[in-house]
């Protein structure tokens, strides 16, 4: 059964984002923060959303046994090691669940590299649960090598990824250039095409807006090595 209140809440968030982007395009407001998960816009909307969520669904205290492993070894990828950073596809250029696209070549990463935070569900009020060892563009994707903090909650979240219970991540960014996506035949509004954007943070989330923003698999080994070398050279 669909949670009607939550569905309407996301619609309100979407409307707030479109209003904020319109104001920014007219030069009467700063660029909003965009999260490719709940797609929240203005900080007041973000705060109200998370206060409501924290009251209804407090952060769970999940106990992940160090010896348990529900995934067969053949199904685990390069991230099956028991320690160390994990590699994620943070974003791709595909049309996401909001009907938007984020251009891979449009990422501006300098500011994020100075403050490479990993958050939980775009909650800016909680301390970071980790950091990015490296982040880089590769073809049609933005990739990141993420390390979890040595705190209880961060370790719980890390355990969800390592044991296969959670796969997704989401990006929070400041849009710099964008345009509408419209149907070529009818002119109907389809979504937003983000052309240039400043990465602010990466968040661990249960369900990302971008279907491809997931824990990397074995096929990404070569890509990861290339990215790490680029990071060392940078």
C-alpha positions as a Markdown table, in Angstrom:
| # | Residue | x | y | z |
|---|---|---|---|---|
| 1 | Unk | 0.0 | 0.0 | 0.0 |
| 2 | Unk | 1.4 | 3.4 | -1.0 |
| 3 | Unk | 2.1 | 5.8 | 1.9 |
| 4 | Unk | 0.0 | 8.7 | 0.7 |
| 5 | Unk | 1.5 | 11.2 | 3.0 |
| 6 | Unk | 5.0 | 10.3 | 2.0 |
| 7 | Unk | 4.1 | 10.4 | -1.7 |
| 8 | Unk | 2.7 | 13.9 | -1.4 |
| 9 | Unk | 5.7 | 14.9 | 0.6 |
| 10 | Unk | 8.0 | 13.9 | -2.2 |
| 11 | Unk | 5.8 | 15.8 | -4.7 |
| 12 | Unk | 6.0 | 18.9 | -2.5 |
| 13 | Unk | 9.8 | 18.5 | -2.4 |
| 14 | Unk | 9.9 | 18.3 | -6.2 |
| 15 | Unk | 7.8 | 21.4 | -6.5 |
| 16 | Unk | 10.0 | 23.2 | -4.1 |
| 17 | Unk | 13.1 | 22.2 | -6.1 |
| 18 | Unk | 11.6 | 23.5 | -9.4 |
| 19 | Unk | 10.7 | 26.8 | -7.8 |
| 20 | Unk | 14.2 | 27.1 | -6.4 |
| 21 | Unk | 15.8 | 26.4 | -9.7 |
| 22 | Unk | 13.6 | 28.9 | -11.5 |
| 23 | Unk | 14.5 | 31.6 | -8.9 |
| 24 | Unk | 18.2 | 30.8 | -9.4 |
| 25 | Unk | 17.8 | 30.9 | -13.2 |
| 26 | Unk | 16.3 | 34.4 | -12.9 |
| 27 | Unk | 19.1 | 35.5 | -10.7 |
| 28 | Unk | 17.0 | 36.2 | -7.7 |
| 29 | Unk | 18.3 | 33.4 | -5.4 |
| 30 | Unk | 21.3 | 31.2 | -4.8 |
| 31 | Unk | 21.5 | 27.8 | -6.4 |
| 32 | Unk | 19.6 | 25.2 | -4.2 |
| 33 | Unk | 21.2 | 22.0 | -2.9 |
| 34 | Unk | 19.9 | 19.0 | -4.8 |
| 35 | Unk | 19.9 | 15.5 | -3.5 |
| 36 | Unk | 19.4 | 12.7 | -6.0 |
| 37 | Unk | 17.4 | 10.6 | -3.6 |
| 38 | Unk | 14.5 | 12.7 | -2.1 |
| 39 | Unk | 15.4 | 15.6 | -4.4 |
| 40 | Unk | 15.0 | 18.2 | -1.6 |
| 41 | Unk | 15.7 | 21.8 | -2.4 |
| 42 | Unk | 15.7 | 24.6 | 0.1 |
| 43 | Unk | 17.4 | 24.0 | 3.5 |
| 44 | Unk | 14.1 | 24.7 | 5.3 |
| 45 | Unk | 12.4 | 21.9 | 3.4 |
| 46 | Unk | 15.4 | 19.6 | 4.1 |
| 47 | Unk | 15.2 | 20.3 | 7.8 |
| 48 | Unk | 11.5 | 19.8 | 8.1 |
| 49 | Unk | 11.7 | 16.6 | 6.2 |
| 50 | Unk | 14.4 | 15.1 | 8.3 |
| 51 | Unk | 12.8 | 16.2 | 11.6 |
| 52 | Unk | 9.7 | 14.4 | 10.6 |
| 53 | Unk | 11.5 | 11.3 | 9.4 |
| 54 | Unk | 13.6 | 11.1 | 12.6 |
| 55 | Unk | 10.4 | 11.2 | 14.8 |
| 56 | Unk | 8.7 | 8.5 | 12.8 |
| 57 | Unk | 11.6 | 6.3 | 11.9 |
| 58 | Unk | 14.6 | 6.7 | 14.3 |
| 59 | Unk | 17.9 | 5.4 | 13.1 |
| 60 | Unk | 18.0 | 1.6 | 13.7 |
| 61 | Unk | 20.6 | 0.0 | 15.8 |
| 62 | Unk | 21.5 | -2.9 | 13.5 |
| 63 | Unk | 23.8 | -5.5 | 14.7 |
| 64 | Unk | 25.9 | -7.0 | 11.9 |
| 65 | Unk | 27.7 | -10.2 | 12.9 |
| 66 | Unk | 31.3 | -10.2 | 11.7 |
| 67 | Unk | 31.2 | -13.8 | 10.8 |
| 68 | Unk | 27.9 | -13.8 | 8.9 |
| 69 | Unk | 27.9 | -13.6 | 5.1 |
| 70 | Unk | 24.5 | -14.2 | 3.3 |
| 71 | Unk | 26.0 | -13.9 | -0.2 |
| 72 | Unk | 27.7 | -16.8 | -2.0 |
| 73 | Unk | 31.3 | -15.9 | -2.8 |
| 74 | Unk | 30.6 | -16.1 | -6.6 |
| 75 | Unk | 28.0 | -13.3 | -6.3 |
| 76 | Unk | 30.3 | -10.9 | -4.4 |
| 77 | Unk | 32.5 | -8.4 | -6.3 |
| 78 | Unk | 35.6 | -6.5 | -5.6 |
| 79 | Unk | 34.1 | -5.1 | -2.4 |
| 80 | Unk | 33.8 | -8.5 | -0.5 |
| 81 | Unk | 36.9 | -7.8 | 1.6 |
| 82 | Unk | 36.3 | -7.5 | 5.3 |
| 83 | Unk | 38.1 | -4.2 | 5.7 |
| 84 | Unk | 39.2 | -1.2 | 3.7 |
| 85 | Unk | 37.4 | 1.3 | 1.5 |
| 86 | Unk | 34.6 | 0.4 | -0.9 |
| 87 | Unk | 34.2 | 1.5 | -4.5 |
| 88 | Unk | 30.8 | 2.9 | -5.6 |
| 89 | Unk | 29.3 | 4.3 | -8.8 |
| 90 | Unk | 28.1 | 7.6 | -7.3 |
| 91 | Unk | 26.2 | 8.9 | -10.4 |
| 92 | Unk | 25.7 | 8.1 | -14.1 |
| 93 | Unk | 24.2 | 10.1 | -17.0 |
| 94 | Unk | 21.1 | 7.9 | -17.2 |
| 95 | Unk | 17.6 | 9.2 | -16.7 |
| 96 | Unk | 16.8 | 8.7 | -13.0 |
| 97 | Unk | 13.6 | 8.0 | -11.2 |
| 98 | Unk | 12.8 | 11.7 | -11.1 |
| 99 | Unk | 13.1 | 12.0 | -14.9 |
| 100 | Unk | 16.3 | 13.9 | -14.5 |
| 101 | Unk | 19.8 | 13.4 | -16.0 |
| 102 | Unk | 23.1 | 14.6 | -14.5 |
| 103 | Unk | 25.9 | 15.1 | -17.0 |
| 104 | Unk | 29.0 | 13.0 | -16.0 |
| 105 | Unk | 31.3 | 15.5 | -17.8 |
| 106 | Unk | 29.7 | 18.4 | -15.8 |
| 107 | Unk | 30.9 | 17.4 | -12.3 |
| 108 | Unk | 33.1 | 20.0 | -10.5 |
| 109 | Unk | 35.0 | 18.1 | -7.9 |
| 110 | Unk | 37.6 | 20.5 | -6.4 |
| 111 | Unk | 35.5 | 21.7 | -3.5 |
| 112 | Unk | 34.4 | 18.1 | -2.6 |
| 113 | Unk | 38.0 | 16.9 | -2.6 |
| 114 | Unk | 38.7 | 19.5 | 0.1 |
| 115 | Unk | 35.9 | 18.2 | 2.2 |
| 116 | Unk | 35.1 | 14.6 | 1.0 |
| 117 | Unk | 32.3 | 13.8 | 3.3 |
| 118 | Unk | 30.1 | 10.6 | 3.3 |
| 119 | Unk | 26.8 | 11.3 | 5.0 |
| 120 | Unk | 23.8 | 9.2 | 6.0 |
| 121 | Unk | 20.7 | 9.9 | 3.8 |
| 122 | Unk | 21.7 | 13.6 | 3.1 |
| 123 | Unk | 21.3 | 14.5 | 6.7 |
| 124 | Unk | 23.4 | 17.6 | 7.2 |
| 125 | Unk | 22.8 | 17.7 | 10.9 |
| 126 | Unk | 24.5 | 14.4 | 11.7 |
| 127 | Unk | 28.2 | 14.0 | 11.7 |
| 128 | Unk | 29.8 | 12.4 | 8.7 |
| 129 | Unk | 29.8 | 8.6 | 8.6 |
| 130 | Unk | 32.9 | 8.4 | 6.4 |
| 131 | Unk | 34.9 | 10.1 | 3.7 |
| 132 | Unk | 36.0 | 9.6 | 0.1 |
| 133 | Unk | 39.6 | 8.5 | -0.4 |
| 134 | Unk | 39.2 | 9.4 | -4.1 |
| 135 | Unk | 36.5 | 10.5 | -6.5 |
| 136 | Unk | 36.8 | 10.7 | -10.3 |
| 137 | Unk | 35.0 | 10.8 | -13.6 |
| 138 | Unk | 35.2 | 7.8 | -15.8 |
| 139 | Unk | 33.3 | 7.8 | -19.1 |
| 140 | Unk | 29.6 | 8.0 | -18.3 |
| 141 | Unk | 29.9 | 7.7 | -14.5 |
| 142 | Unk | 31.2 | 9.4 | -11.4 |
| 143 | Unk | 33.0 | 6.9 | -9.1 |
| 144 | Unk | 34.2 | 7.2 | -5.5 |
| 145 | Unk | 36.3 | 5.1 | -3.2 |
| 146 | Unk | 34.5 | 5.5 | 0.2 |
| 147 | Unk | 35.9 | 4.8 | 3.7 |
| 148 | Unk | 33.6 | 4.5 | 6.7 |
| 149 | Unk | 34.3 | 6.2 | 10.0 |
| 150 | Unk | 35.2 | 4.2 | 13.2 |
| 151 | Unk | 31.9 | 5.0 | 14.9 |
| 152 | Unk | 29.2 | 2.6 | 15.9 |
| 153 | Unk | 26.5 | 3.8 | 13.4 |
| 154 | Unk | 29.0 | 4.1 | 10.5 |
| 155 | Unk | 30.1 | 0.6 | 11.1 |
| 156 | Unk | 26.5 | -0.7 | 11.1 |
| 157 | Unk | 25.9 | 1.0 | 7.8 |
| 158 | Unk | 29.2 | -0.4 | 6.4 |
| 159 | Unk | 28.1 | -3.9 | 7.5 |
| 160 | Unk | 24.9 | -3.5 | 5.5 |
| 161 | Unk | 27.0 | -3.0 | 2.3 |
| 162 | Unk | 29.5 | -5.7 | 3.0 |
| 163 | Unk | 26.9 | -8.3 | 3.7 |
| 164 | Unk | 24.7 | -7.4 | 0.7 |
| 165 | Unk | 21.7 | -5.8 | 2.5 |
| 166 | Unk | 22.3 | -2.3 | 1.0 |
| 167 | Unk | 23.8 | -1.3 | -2.3 |
| 168 | Unk | 22.9 | 2.3 | -3.1 |
| 169 | Unk | 24.4 | 5.8 | -2.7 |
| 170 | Unk | 23.2 | 9.2 | -3.7 |
| 171 | Unk | 24.9 | 12.5 | -4.5 |
| 172 | Unk | 24.1 | 16.0 | -3.1 |
| 173 | Unk | 25.2 | 18.8 | -5.3 |
| 174 | Unk | 24.8 | 22.5 | -6.2 |
| 175 | Unk | 23.5 | 22.9 | -9.8 |
| 176 | Unk | 25.4 | 25.5 | -11.9 |
| 177 | Unk | 23.8 | 25.0 | -15.3 |
| 178 | Unk | 20.7 | 23.1 | -16.2 |
| 179 | Unk | 17.8 | 23.0 | -18.7 |
| 180 | Unk | 14.4 | 21.4 | -18.9 |
| 181 | Unk | 13.9 | 18.0 | -20.5 |
| 182 | Unk | 10.8 | 18.0 | -22.7 |
| 183 | Unk | 9.2 | 15.5 | -25.0 |
| 184 | Unk | 10.2 | 16.3 | -28.6 |
| 185 | Unk | 6.8 | 15.6 | -30.0 |
| 186 | Unk | 4.4 | 16.9 | -27.4 |
| 187 | Unk | 6.6 | 19.4 | -25.5 |
| 188 | Unk | 5.5 | 17.8 | -22.2 |
| 189 | Unk | 7.9 | 18.4 | -19.3 |
| 190 | Unk | 9.9 | 15.3 | -18.5 |
| 191 | Unk | 12.5 | 16.4 | -16.0 |
| 192 | Unk | 15.7 | 18.4 | -15.6 |
| 193 | Unk | 18.9 | 18.0 | -17.4 |
| 194 | Unk | 21.7 | 19.1 | -15.1 |
| 195 | Unk | 24.7 | 20.2 | -17.3 |
| 196 | Unk | 27.2 | 21.4 | -14.7 |
| 197 | Unk | 27.1 | 20.8 | -11.0 |
| 198 | Unk | 29.4 | 21.1 | -7.9 |
| 199 | Unk | 29.5 | 18.0 | -5.8 |
| 200 | Unk | 28.9 | 18.7 | -2.1 |
| 201 | Unk | 28.5 | 15.3 | -0.6 |
| 202 | Unk | 27.9 | 11.6 | -1.2 |
| 203 | Unk | 25.3 | 9.8 | 1.0 |
| 204 | Unk | 24.6 | 6.2 | 1.9 |
| 205 | Unk | 21.0 | 5.6 | 1.1 |
| 206 | Unk | 18.7 | 2.5 | 0.9 |
| 207 | Unk | 17.2 | 3.5 | -2.5 |
| 208 | Unk | 19.0 | 6.0 | -4.8 |
| 209 | Unk | 17.2 | 8.0 | -7.5 |
| 210 | Unk | 19.8 | 6.9 | -10.0 |
| 211 | Unk | 19.3 | 3.1 | -10.6 |
| 212 | Unk | 23.0 | 2.8 | -11.4 |
| 213 | Unk | 24.4 | 4.5 | -8.2 |
| 214 | Unk | 25.4 | 1.2 | -6.5 |
| 215 | Unk | 28.3 | -0.7 | -5.0 |
| 216 | Unk | 30.8 | -1.5 | -7.8 |
| 217 | Unk | 31.3 | -5.0 | -9.0 |
| 218 | Unk | 34.1 | -7.1 | -10.3 |
| 219 | Unk | 33.9 | -5.7 | -13.8 |
| 220 | Unk | 34.9 | -2.3 | -12.4 |
| 221 | Unk | 38.3 | -3.4 | -11.2 |
| 222 | Unk | 40.2 | -1.9 | -14.2 |
| 223 | Unk | 38.2 | 1.3 | -13.9 |
| 224 | Unk | 39.0 | 1.5 | -10.2 |
| 225 | Unk | 42.7 | 1.1 | -10.7 |
| 226 | Unk | 42.7 | 3.8 | -13.4 |
| 227 | Unk | 40.8 | 6.2 | -11.1 |
| 228 | Unk | 43.1 | 5.6 | -8.2 |
| 229 | Unk | 46.1 | 6.4 | -10.4 |
| 230 | Unk | 44.5 | 9.5 | -11.6 |
| 231 | Unk | 43.8 | 10.5 | -8.0 |
| 232 | Unk | 47.5 | 10.0 | -7.1 |
| 233 | Unk | 48.6 | 12.1 | -10.0 |
| 234 | Unk | 46.1 | 14.9 | -9.1 |
